Amino acid sequence: MKTIGYAAESAHSPLQPYEYDCRPLREDDVAIEILYSGVCHSDLHTVNNDWGWTIFPTVPGHEIVGRVVEVGSQVSRYQVGDQVAVGCMVDSCQSCSQCHSGEEQFCEAGFTQTYNSVDRHTQEITKGGFAKHIVVRQEFVLSIPKSLDLAKAAPLLCAGITTYSPLRTWNVGPGSQVAIIGMGGLGHMAIKLAVAMGAHVTVISRSQDKQGDALDLGANDFLLSSEPESMELSANRFDLILDTVPVKHDITPYLPLLKVDGTLTLVGQVGPIAEVNTVPMVMGRRRIAASLIGGIAQTQEMLDFCAKMNILPEVEMIKMEEINQAFERLERADVRYRFVIDMQASSF
């Protein structure tokens, strides 16, 4: 299947139209016409080669909503015309203990990423959702509940599951005290999900710029990290702090806010963090953790939960040809709160 996407040829280069062939369908593959693709901060990191592992040319995109257009001979879960989704993974070994326990994101052989990853069968480099089509193994295709708005659902496939998974891992529910650091694409989803789970949610920010938005999204409180007195009054308050900030920063000031045995979980920054003072950890048996995405079963659970609770991200629709301007705005944090590419409205 010939298709066209937008690719970066080198670090920091603008994305441009790029024609290529999707792989021939294997017997367990699903071919998808992409209708909407979310724009994640990790797409920008990859295009800029910030992490040092980008394989160029790269076609980003791992928040994909589309329609099935063809299936392999052994596909039993989907048929032509189904509305489906694809997130950050398109394959794994399917035989290790982590895969058997439904946590393919921790596959002991390494999961195959939706883009910028080596296909475990052909050794080709996978290409993502900034394109017209994608071919994915059926086990990594998700069903979109009919009540979800397709145009807004794409960011759930990364921002949604990235924040849903740690909330579930640390058993957030009615009565939980949860704090969210940062209110971008991840943070605003964390607010909506934690509120829907019954938690008392506080947003922590350096300025009051987003206080109105935080409360509108359902947060109960807003805490200024730039006010020492307010931070001191919130000591020993939270069961879980979800840190969604995507750049290197100091997490030590937030640790005293945790209750005894509380957890601060990093979901935004990939790479070094500022040096941590262990005193507040030692004095409260507090812990620092990190979380990736979720397994396929949990991602489907998240989609079903969002449909049940009517949870969708706040999005701004763009066309594919506007992606470079969107990246520039994303770098300035000038989006509230997620870009979604409408492939049907795009002219490439």
C-alpha positions as CSV (number, residue, x, y, z in Angstrom):
1,M,0.0,0.0,0.0
2,K,1.5,3.3,-1.1
3,T,0.9,6.2,1.3
4,I,2.1,9.7,2.1
5,G,3.1,11.2,5.4
6,Y,5.1,14.1,6.8
7,A,8.7,13.3,7.7
8,A,11.7,15.1,9.2
9,E,14.9,14.3,7.2
10,S,17.3,15.5,9.9
11,A,17.3,17.0,13.4
12,H,15.4,20.3,13.6
13,S,14.5,20.2,10.0
14,P,10.9,21.1,9.0
15,L,8.5,18.2,8.3
16,Q,7.8,17.7,4.6
17,P,5.6,15.4,2.5
18,Y,7.1,12.0,2.2
19,E,5.9,9.1,0.1
20,Y,6.6,5.5,1.1
21,D,5.1,2.0,1.1
22,C,3.4,0.5,4.1
23,R,4.5,-3.1,4.6
24,P,2.4,-5.8,3.0
25,L,-0.2,-7.2,5.3
26,R,0.9,-10.2,7.3
27,E,-1.9,-12.7,8.3
28,D,-2.5,-10.9,11.6
29,D,-2.2,-7.3,10.4
30,V,-4.8,-4.6,10.2
31,A,-4.5,-1.8,7.6
32,I,-5.9,1.5,8.8
33,E,-6.8,4.8,7.1
34,I,-5.8,7.5,9.6
35,L,-8.5,10.0,10.2
36,Y,-7.0,11.9,13.2
37,S,-3.5,12.1,14.7
38,G,-2.6,13.8,18.0
39,V,0.6,15.8,18.3
40,C,2.6,14.8,21.4
41,H,5.6,16.6,22.9
42,S,7.6,13.4,22.4
43,D,7.1,13.9,18.6
44,L,8.9,17.2,18.9
45,H,11.6,15.7,21.0
46,T,12.1,12.9,18.4
47,V,12.2,15.3,15.4
48,N,14.8,17.4,17.3
49,N,16.7,14.3,18.2
50,D,16.7,15.5,21.8
51,W,17.1,12.0,23.1
52,G,19.8,11.0,20.6
53,W,18.1,7.9,19.2
54,T,16.1,9.3,16.2
55,I,16.5,7.4,12.9
56,F,15.9,9.7,10.0
57,P,13.8,10.2,8.0
58,T,11.2,9.9,10.7
59,V,7.4,10.0,10.4
60,P,6.2,10.8,13.9
61,G,2.8,10.3,15.5
62,H,1.5,7.8,18.1
63,E,-2.0,9.0,18.9
64,I,-3.9,7.6,16.0
65,V,-7.6,7.2,15.3
66,G,-8.8,5.7,12.0
67,R,-10.9,3.3,10.1
68,V,-10.0,-0.3,9.1
69,V,-9.6,-0.7,5.3
70,E,-8.1,-4.2,5.1
71,V,-7.4,-7.1,7.3
72,G,-5.0,-10.1,7.1
73,S,-6.3,-13.7,6.7
74,Q,-6.1,-14.6,10.4
75,V,-7.5,-11.3,11.8
76,S,-10.6,-12.1,14.0
77,R,-10.9,-9.0,16.1
78,Y,-11.6,-6.4,13.5
79,Q,-13.3,-6.0,10.1
80,V,-13.3,-3.4,7.3
81,G,-15.1,-0.3,8.4
82,D,-14.4,-0.6,12.2
83,Q,-13.4,2.6,14.0
84,V,-10.1,1.9,15.7
85,A,-7.1,3.4,17.5
86,V,-3.4,2.9,17.8
87,G,-1.2,4.2,20.5
88,C,2.5,4.1,21.3
89,M,3.1,0.4,20.5
90,V,2.6,-1.8,17.5
91,D,4.3,-5.0,18.5
92,S,6.1,-6.9,21.3
93,C,7.5,-10.4,21.7
94,Q,4.1,-11.7,23.1
95,S,5.9,-14.5,25.0
96,C,7.7,-12.9,28.0
97,S,6.3,-12.6,31.5
98,Q,5.4,-9.0,31.0
99,C,3.6,-9.5,27.8
100,H,1.7,-12.4,29.4
101,S,0.7,-10.2,32.2
102,G,-0.7,-7.6,29.9
103,E,2.1,-5.1,30.3
104,E,3.6,-5.1,26.8
105,Q,5.2,-1.7,27.4
106,F,7.7,-3.5,29.6
107,C,8.3,-6.3,27.2
108,E,11.6,-8.0,28.2
109,A,12.7,-8.0,24.5
110,G,11.6,-4.4,24.0
111,F,8.3,-3.3,22.5
112,T,8.1,-2.0,19.0
113,Q,7.3,1.7,19.0
114,T,4.7,3.0,16.5
115,Y,7.4,5.1,14.9
116,N,11.2,5.4,14.9
117,S,11.6,1.7,15.9
118,V,12.9,-1.4,14.3
119,D,10.1,-3.8,13.0
120,R,10.9,-7.1,14.7
121,H,10.1,-9.1,11.5
122,T,11.4,-7.0,8.6
123,Q,13.9,-4.8,10.3
124,E,12.4,-1.8,8.6
125,I,11.9,1.4,10.6
126,T,8.3,2.0,11.7
127,K,6.5,5.1,10.6
128,G,3.8,6.7,12.6
129,G,0.5,8.6,12.5
130,F,1.5,11.8,10.6
131,A,0.4,9.9,7.5
132,K,-2.6,8.7,5.5
133,H,-2.2,5.0,6.5
134,I,-0.6,2.6,8.9
135,V,-0.4,-1.2,9.2
136,V,-0.5,-2.7,12.7
137,R,-0.6,-6.2,14.3
138,Q,-4.2,-6.8,15.4
139,E,-3.2,-7.3,19.1
140,F,-2.1,-3.7,19.2
141,V,-5.2,-2.2,17.6
142,L,-7.8,-0.8,20.0
143,S,-11.6,-0.3,19.7
144,I,-13.0,3.2,19.9
145,P,-16.2,3.3,21.9
146,K,-19.0,4.7,19.7
147,S,-19.8,7.5,22.2
148,L,-16.3,9.0,21.9
149,D,-15.9,12.0,19.6
150,L,-13.4,10.7,17.0
151,A,-12.0,14.2,16.3
152,K,-11.0,14.6,19.9
153,A,-10.1,11.1,21.0
154,A,-6.6,10.8,19.5
155,P,-4.7,12.3,22.5
156,L,-6.1,9.6,24.8
157,L,-3.8,7.1,23.1
158,C,-0.7,8.8,24.7
159,A,-1.6,11.6,27.0
160,G,-4.6,9.7,28.3
161,I,-3.0,6.4,29.1
162,T,0.3,8.0,30.3
163,T,-1.7,9.7,33.1
164,Y,-4.4,7.0,33.6
165,S,-1.9,4.2,34.2
166,P,-0.1,5.7,37.3
167,L,-3.5,6.8,38.7
168,R,-4.6,3.1,38.5
169,T,-1.2,1.7,39.7
170,W,-1.3,3.8,42.9
171,N,-5.0,3.0,43.4
172,V,-6.5,6.5,43.1
173,G,-10.1,6.6,44.1
174,P,-12.6,8.4,46.3
175,G,-10.8,10.2,49.2
176,S,-7.4,10.2,47.5
177,Q,-5.4,13.4,47.6
178,V,-3.7,13.9,44.2
179,A,-1.6,16.7,43.0
180,I,-0.7,17.4,39.4
181,I,2.5,19.4,38.6
182,G,2.2,21.1,35.2
183,M,-0.9,21.7,33.2
184,G,-0.1,20.9,29.5
185,G,-1.2,18.0,27.3
186,L,-0.5,15.5,30.1
187,G,-1.5,17.6,33.1
188,H,-4.9,18.6,31.8
189,M,-5.8,14.9,31.1
190,A,-4.5,13.9,34.6
191,I,-6.9,16.4,36.2
192,K,-9.9,15.1,34.3
193,L,-9.1,11.4,35.0
194,A,-8.3,11.8,38.7
195,V,-11.4,13.9,39.2
196,A,-13.5,11.2,37.5
197,M,-11.9,8.6,39.8
198,G,-13.2,10.5,42.8
199,A,-9.9,12.1,43.9
200,H,-9.5,15.5,45.5
201,V,-7.3,17.1,42.9
202,T,-4.8,20.0,43.4
203,V,-2.9,21.6,40.5
204,I,0.6,22.9,41.4
205,S,2.0,25.6,39.2
206,R,4.6,28.4,39.4
207,S,2.1,31.1,38.4
208,Q,-1.6,31.8,38.5
209,D,-1.9,31.9,34.7
210,K,-3.8,28.6,34.5
211,Q,-5.7,28.7,37.8
212,G,-9.0,29.5,36.0
213,D,-8.4,26.7,33.5
214,A,-7.5,24.2,36.3
215,L,-10.7,24.9,38.2
216,D,-12.8,24.8,35.0
217,L,-11.3,21.3,34.2
218,G,-12.5,20.1,37.6
219,A,-9.5,20.6,39.9
220,N,-10.5,21.3,43.5
221,D,-7.5,23.5,44.5
222,F,-4.6,25.4,43.0
223,L,-1.2,25.6,44.8
224,L,1.5,28.1,43.8
225,S,4.9,26.5,44.1
226,S,6.5,30.0,44.0
227,E,4.9,30.8,47.4
228,P,6.9,29.2,50.2
229,E,4.2,29.7,52.8
230,S,1.6,27.9,50.7
231,M,3.9,25.1,50.1
232,E,4.7,24.7,53.8
233,L,1.0,24.7,54.6
234,S,0.5,21.8,52.2
235,A,3.2,19.6,53.8
236,N,2.1,15.9,54.3
237,R,-1.0,16.4,52.2
238,F,-0.9,14.2,49.1
239,D,-1.0,10.5,48.5
240,L,0.2,10.9,45.0
241,I,1.9,13.7,43.0
242,L,1.9,13.3,39.2
243,D,4.7,15.3,37.7
244,T,4.0,16.0,34.1
245,V,6.7,18.6,33.4
246,P,8.5,17.5,30.2
247,V,11.9,19.2,30.9
248,K,14.7,18.9,33.5
249,H,13.6,20.5,36.8
250,D,14.0,20.2,40.6
251,I,11.6,17.9,42.2
252,T,12.9,18.2,45.8
253,P,10.5,21.1,46.8
254,Y,7.6,18.8,46.1
255,L,8.6,15.8,48.2
256,P,7.6,17.3,51.6
257,L,4.1,17.7,50.2
258,L,3.7,13.9,50.2
259,K,2.1,11.9,53.1
260,V,4.1,9.2,54.7
261,D,4.5,6.4,52.1
262,G,3.4,8.9,49.4
263,T,4.7,8.7,45.8
264,L,5.9,11.3,43.3
265,T,5.6,9.8,39.9
266,L,7.4,11.3,36.9
267,V,5.5,11.0,33.6
268,G,6.9,14.0,31.6
269,Q,10.6,14.2,31.8
270,V,12.7,11.5,30.0
271,G,16.3,11.8,31.0
272,P,18.3,13.6,33.7
273,I,16.5,15.3,36.6
274,A,18.1,17.9,39.0
275,E,20.0,16.5,42.0
276,V,17.5,15.3,44.6
277,N,17.8,15.9,48.4
278,T,16.9,12.6,50.0
279,V,16.1,14.2,53.4
280,P,12.3,14.5,52.8
281,M,12.3,11.0,51.4
282,V,14.0,9.5,54.4
283,M,11.8,11.5,56.9
284,G,8.6,10.3,55.4
285,R,9.3,7.0,53.7
286,R,8.4,8.8,50.5
287,R,9.3,7.5,47.1
288,I,10.1,8.8,43.7
289,A,8.8,6.7,40.8
290,A,8.3,6.9,37.1
291,S,5.7,5.5,34.7
292,L,5.6,4.8,31.0
293,I,2.3,4.2,29.2
294,G,0.0,1.2,29.9
295,G,-0.5,-2.2,28.4
296,I,-3.0,-2.8,25.6
297,A,-5.7,-4.1,28.0
298,Q,-5.3,-1.1,30.3
299,T,-5.4,1.3,27.3
300,Q,-8.7,-0.3,26.2
301,E,-9.9,0.1,29.8
302,M,-8.9,3.7,29.7
303,L,-10.8,4.3,26.5
304,D,-13.9,2.6,27.9
305,F,-13.6,4.6,31.1
306,C,-13.4,7.9,29.2
307,A,-16.4,7.0,27.1
308,K,-18.4,6.1,30.3
309,M,-17.3,9.3,32.1
310,N,-17.5,11.5,29.0
311,I,-13.8,12.5,29.3
312,L,-12.1,14.0,26.3
313,P,-9.0,16.2,25.9
314,E,-9.1,19.9,25.1
315,V,-7.9,20.1,21.5
316,E,-7.1,22.5,18.7
317,M,-7.6,21.0,15.2
318,I,-5.0,21.7,12.6
319,K,-4.2,20.4,9.1
320,M,-1.2,18.3,8.3
321,E,0.4,21.1,6.4
322,E,0.3,23.3,9.5
323,I,2.5,20.9,11.6
324,N,5.7,22.9,11.6
325,Q,3.9,26.0,12.9
326,A,2.2,23.7,15.5
327,F,5.7,22.4,16.6
328,E,6.9,26.0,17.0
329,R,3.9,26.8,19.2
330,L,4.3,23.6,21.1
331,E,7.9,24.6,21.9
332,R,6.5,27.8,23.4
333,A,3.8,25.9,25.3
334,D,1.3,27.9,23.2
335,V,-1.5,25.3,23.0
336,R,-4.4,24.6,25.3
337,Y,-3.9,21.7,25.5
338,R,-3.4,19.3,22.5
339,F,-3.1,19.7,18.8
340,V,-4.9,17.1,16.7
341,I,-4.3,16.7,12.9
342,D,-7.5,16.3,10.8
343,M,-6.2,14.1,8.0
344,Q,-9.5,14.5,6.0
345,A,-9.2,18.3,6.0
346,S,-5.5,18.1,5.0
347,S,-4.4,18.6,1.4
348,F,-1.2,16.7,1.3
